[in-house]
């Protein structure tokens, strides 16, 4: 797994590697608004997970997921504040996001 210094560096590099879609967390799925697609936890894989913390603000932590779905032929990125989804996402989705 490649180490990135910043979130923007990781996003730029992973986009070049084909992770071109943007995902958002919903209650029981992740969605890709660009192609109106909703993926249930069993419909996608988390290929890589990267965590970032800004040195100037230790409370500002981000997590980046590189996600793919072979059955839907999409690869994309999900950026979120670390653990922010814990109150809004289903247990099944949280378990999937925490597996790596």
C-alpha positions in Angstrom: 0.0 0.0 0.0 1.4 3.4 -1.0 1.8 6.0 1.7 0.5 9.5 0.9 1.4 12.7 2.7 -1.9 14.5 2.1 -5.5 13.7 1.3 -5.3 15.6 -2.0 -2.2 13.7 -3.1 -4.0 10.4 -2.5 -7.1 11.5 -4.3 -5.1 12.7 -7.3 -3.1 9.5 -7.6 -6.1 7.1 -7.0 -8.1 9.0 -9.6 -5.3 8.4 -12.1 -5.5 4.7 -11.2 -9.2 4.6 -12.2 -11.0 5.5 -9.0 -13.0 8.2 -10.8 -16.4 8.2 -9.1 -17.4 9.9 -5.9 -19.3 8.0 -3.2 -21.4 9.3 -0.3 -22.6 7.4 2.8 -26.3 6.9 3.2 -28.2 5.0 5.9 -27.8 1.5 4.5 -25.7 1.9 1.4 -23.1 4.1 -0.4 -24.3 6.1 -3.3 -22.7 7.4 -6.5 -24.8 10.5 -7.5 -22.9 10.8 -10.8 -24.5 7.7 -12.2 -27.5 7.4 -9.8 -26.2 4.2 -8.3 -26.7 2.9 -4.8 -24.5 0.0 -3.6 -25.4 -2.2 -0.7 -22.5 -3.5 1.5 -22.4 -6.8 -0.3 -22.2 -5.1 -3.7 -18.8 -3.4 -3.2 -15.3 -4.0 -2.0 -13.0 -1.7 -0.1 -9.7 -1.9 -1.9 -7.6 0.5 0.2 -8.1 2.7 3.3 -6.1 5.7 4.1 -6.2 7.9 7.2 -5.0 11.5 7.4 -4.6 13.9 10.2 -3.7 17.6 9.8 -0.7 18.5 11.8 -2.1 21.9 12.5 -5.4 20.5 13.8 -5.2 17.1 15.5 -9.0 17.0 15.8 -9.3 17.2 12.0 -9.0 13.5 10.8 -10.1 12.2 7.4 -10.5 8.7 6.1 -10.3 7.9 2.4 -11.7 4.6 1.0 -10.8 3.3 -2.5 -13.9 1.3 -3.4 -14.8 -0.9 -6.4 -17.8 -2.8 -7.5 -17.2 -5.4 -10.3 -20.8 -6.2 -10.7 -21.6 -2.5 -11.4 -18.3 -1.7 -13.1 -17.4 1.3 -11.0 -14.4 2.4 -9.0 -14.4 5.5 -6.9 -13.5 7.2 -3.7 -15.3 7.9 -0.4 -13.9 10.7 1.8 -15.3 11.1 5.3 -14.4 12.6 8.6 -13.1 9.7 10.7 -16.0 7.8 12.4 -18.5 10.5 11.4 -20.8 7.9 9.9 -21.3 6.0 13.2 -24.5 7.6 14.1 -26.2 7.6 10.7 -25.2 4.5 8.9 -26.6 1.0 9.5 -24.5 -1.5 11.5 -24.0 -3.6 8.3 -22.6 -0.6 6.4 -20.4 0.4 9.4 -19.0 -3.2 9.6 -18.2 -3.1 5.9 -16.4 0.2 6.1 -14.4 -1.0 9.2 -13.2 -4.3 7.8 -9.8 -3.1 6.6 
